[in-house]
Amino acid sequence: AQKVTQAQTEISVVEKEDVTLDCVYETRDTTYYLFWYKQPPSGELVFLIRRNSFDEQNEISGRYSWNFQKSTSSFNFTITASQVVDSAVYFCALSEEDTGNQFYFGTGTSLTVIP
Amino acid sequence: GAVVSQHPSRVICKSGTSVKIECRSLDFQATTMFWYRQFPKQSLMLMATSNEGSKATYEQGVEKDKFLINHASLTLSTLTVTSAHPEDSSFYICSARGGLPYNEQFFGPGTRLTVL
């Protein structure tokens, strides 16, 4: 069973639009961590955020914001006023203590921001 | 802090040759290193986990005789693709754990392997 689901395979938005990338996870562990990474065409994974299961506070960092809801097992990522440089593949990942903190990656969402 | 490097960043080789990829933790001791493979437009798939001084643990479906992993020191792990074939062409990414926060993995920039 897929532990991390990113239902949106590809999204295209026009520059300056807001866009939300969905992430739904599945775990029985009480202690776990959620991550978002950006992978531009160069391939290098860029760390965006880490959230632990005990911290449900939403977070905002510039144009980026994250909504963590344990009740729906979701950890969605919103980019406000998107820019062309935001075009990339975005991965959501889950790490569980019970499995030795192995990473489970979603299938990724390819975001294209059209100028 | 917590920087991981990979070398080479890109390699092209002929079918049948072996290729070695290095993964180094530059500013921390990596007790555990992970190797992932990513095919075009796909997600990262874990190939193996290695602990310093121990044999690597391979994921189901990954041939350990083809993908040799050595984690001889706390800062270096190597992946050798033996007798490479075109289907081995992929993007290989390593990650390391041991820096702070301890349970987090820090990813290298990746190595793009093309087998002709």
Interface residues (C-beta under 8 A of the other chain):
Chain A: Y33 Y37 S42 G43 E44 L45 F47 R50 F91 S95 E97 N101 Q102 F103 F105 G106 T107 G108 S110
Chain B: F34 Q38 K41 Q42 S43 L44 L46 T49 F91 I93 S95 R97 P101 N103 E104 Q105 F107 P109 G110 R112
